[in-house]
Amino acid sequence: MFNIAICEDDTALGNALQDTLKNAGYRCLLANCSEDLDIIISKENISLLILDNQLPGESGPQIANRLSKSNPLLNIIMMSVKSDIDSRLESYDAGVMLYLAKPFEPADLMAAVNGFKKQFDSSKPTGLILETSKLSLISSNNTISLSAKEFIILKLLAVRSPNPVESYELLEAISKDGEDLASKASLEVTISRLRKKLNQANIDRELLHISSSHSLGYSLTGDITLT
């Protein structure tokens, strides 16, 4: 499924963009900062990210650089009031595919989105693949079935890789809406089971490895394609 995420701290603009895309038949989720975006990506299979350049905390180019490394199939459109060549080059160097200077016409955005949708329909990932529809990690010779919590944890770690994800963020991601936050002990158990599955499937540590930092959280080294 071709899902779209928007990360825009201007609430009015974010809502307007989301409405435009939904009216065109696209499924679109909205975040206003990098932390909210990471939670969305940990729970959803996002194919296209429409990203504001200037955000609170982590900037648009920083987010693009991080996400394009963890998910090379993710297409990123950068929006910015900056139209100078240095800002454009910084975004393209970070993995952005298209730069839209604000203000832009809705038709320009829709043309770009429709183009990326056609590209998505014809693309085929290779290597280690984290497949949303089957909650599985697929390698060249193995398919590892994951629980919902294991899948969310691995996806969020891949999104942030190689940077660590704090334990409270992982707990927030795997906790169901309306329920109390999962315990740190339960997180440790889930991580342990996930590591065991990787080991049993003979996934080499150099290919994929989950490291722990007891004072912070966990990090992942490796290369996973998110689908």
KAFEN-V976163 format. One record per residue. N is the residue number from 1. RES is the residue in three letters. SS is DSSP state (~ for helix, > for strand, _ for the rest). OMEGA is omega in whole degrees, -180 to 180 (none if undefined). Layout:
BEGIN
N;RES;SS;OMEGA, N;RES;SS;OMEGA
END
This chain:
BEGIN
1;MET;_;-179, 2;PHE;_;180, 3;ASN;>;-179, 4;ILE;>;172, 5;ALA;>;174, 6;ILE;>;174, 7;CYS;>;-174, 8;GLU;_;-177, 9;ASP;_;173, 10;ASP;_;-173, 11;THR;~;-178, 12;ALA;~;-180, 13;LEU;~;179, 14;GLY;~;180, 15;ASN;~;-180, 16;ALA;~;178, 17;LEU;~;179, 18;GLN;~;179, 19;ASP;~;180, 20;THR;~;-178, 21;LEU;~;178, 22;LYS;~;178, 23;ASN;~;177, 24;ALA;_;176, 25;GLY;_;-179, 26;TYR;_;172, 27;ARG;>;-170, 28;CYS;>;179, 29;LEU;>;-172, 30;LEU;>;174, 31;ALA;>;179, 32;ASN;_;176, 33;CYS;_;-176, 34;SER;~;-179, 35;GLU;~;178, 36;ASP;~;179, 37;LEU;~;-179, 38;ASP;~;178, 39;ILE;~;178, 40;ILE;~;-177, 41;ILE;~;178, 42;SER;~;-176, 43;LYS;~;-176, 44;GLU;_;176, 45;ASN;_;-175, 46;ILE;>;-180, 47;SER;>;-179, 48;LEU;>;178, 49;LEU;>;174, 50;ILE;>;-163, 51;LEU;>;175, 52;ASP;>;-179, 53;ASN;_;-175, 54;GLN;_;-178, 55;LEU;_;175, 56;PRO;_;-179, 57;GLY;_;-179, 58;GLU;_;-176, 59;SER;_;178, 60;GLY;~;179, 61;PRO;~;178, 62;GLN;~;178, 63;ILE;~;-180, 64;ALA;~;-180, 65;ASN;~;-179, 66;ARG;~;-175, 67;LEU;~;180, 68;SER;~;177, 69;LYS;~;-178, 70;SER;~;-179, 71;ASN;_;-177, 72;PRO;_;178, 73;LEU;_;-180, 74;LEU;_;175, 75;ASN;>;-176, 76;ILE;>;172, 77;ILE;>;178, 78;MET;>;175, 79;MET;>;-179, 80;SER;>;172, 81;VAL;_;179, 82;LYS;_;-180, 83;SER;_;-178, 84;ASP;_;-175, 85;ILE;~;-180, 86;ASP;~;179, 87;SER;~;178, 88;ARG;~;-179, 89;LEU;~;178, 90;GLU;~;-180, 91;SER;~;180, 92;TYR;~;177, 93;ASP;~;-180, 94;ALA;_;178, 95;GLY;_;179, 96;VAL;_;-179, 97;MET;_;-177, 98;LEU;>;-179, 99;TYR;>;178, 100;LEU;>;178, 101;ALA;>;177, 102;LYS;_;-6, 103;PRO;_;178, 104;PHE;_;-180, 105;GLU;_;176, 106;PRO;~;180, 107;ALA;~;179, 108;ASP;~;178, 109;LEU;~;-178, 110;MET;~;178, 111;ALA;~;179, 112;ALA;~;-179, 113;VAL;~;179, 114;ASN;~;177, 115;GLY;~;178, 116;PHE;~;177, 117;LYS;~;178, 118;LYS;~;178, 119;GLN;~;179, 120;PHE;~;-177, 121;ASP;~;-177, 122;SER;~;-176, 123;SER;_;178, 124;LYS;_;-178, 125;PRO;_;177, 126;THR;_;179, 127;GLY;_;176, 128;LEU;_;-175, 129;ILE;>;175, 130;LEU;>;-171, 131;GLU;>;-175, 132;THR;_;-173, 133;SER;_;-178, 134;LYS;_;-176, 135;LEU;_;-174, 136;SER;>;169, 137;LEU;>;-174, 138;ILE;>;175, 139;SER;_;-177, 140;SER;_;-177, 141;ASN;_;-178, 142;ASN;_;170, 143;THR;>;-177, 144;ILE;>;177, 145;SER;>;-177, 146;LEU;_;171, 147;SER;_;-180, 148;ALA;~;-180, 149;LYS;~;179, 150;GLU;~;-180, 151;PHE;~;-179, 152;ILE;~;180, 153;ILE;~;-178, 154;LEU;~;-179, 155;LYS;~;180, 156;LEU;~;176, 157;LEU;~;179, 158;ALA;~;180, 159;VAL;~;-178, 160;ARG;~;-174, 161;SER;_;3, 162;PRO;_;-179, 163;ASN;_;-179, 164;PRO;_;173, 165;VAL;>;-179, 166;GLU;>;-176, 167;SER;~;-177, 168;TYR;~;178, 169;GLU;~;177, 170;LEU;~;178, 171;LEU;~;179, 172;GLU;~;-177, 173;ALA;~;-175, 174;ILE;~;179, 175;SER;_;-180, 176;LYS;_;179, 177;ASP;_;178, 178;GLY;_;180, 179;GLU;_;178, 180;ASP;_;179, 181;LEU;_;177, 182;ALA;_;-177, 183;SER;_;178, 184;LYS;~;178, 185;ALA;~;180, 186;SER;~;176, 187;LEU;~;180, 188;GLU;~;178, 189;VAL;~;-179, 190;THR;~;177, 191;ILE;~;180, 192;SER;~;179, 193;ARG;~;179, 194;LEU;~;177, 195;ARG;~;180, 196;LYS;~;178, 197;LYS;~;178, 198;LEU;~;179, 199;ASN;~;-179, 200;GLN;~;179, 201;ALA;_;179, 202;ASN;_;173, 203;ILE;_;-177, 204;ASP;_;-179, 205;ARG;_;178, 206;GLU;_;179, 207;LEU;_;-179, 208;LEU;>;-178, 209;HIS;>;177, 210;ILE;>;179, 211;SER;>;180, 212;SER;>;172, 213;SER;>;-170, 214;HIS;_;-179, 215;SER;_;-175, 216;LEU;_;-176, 217;GLY;>;-176, 218;TYR;>;176, 219;SER;>;-179, 220;LEU;>;171, 221;THR;>;-178, 222;GLY;>;-175, 223;ASP;_;-180, 224;ILE;_;172, 225;THR;>;-180, 226;LEU;>;178, 227;THR;_;none
END
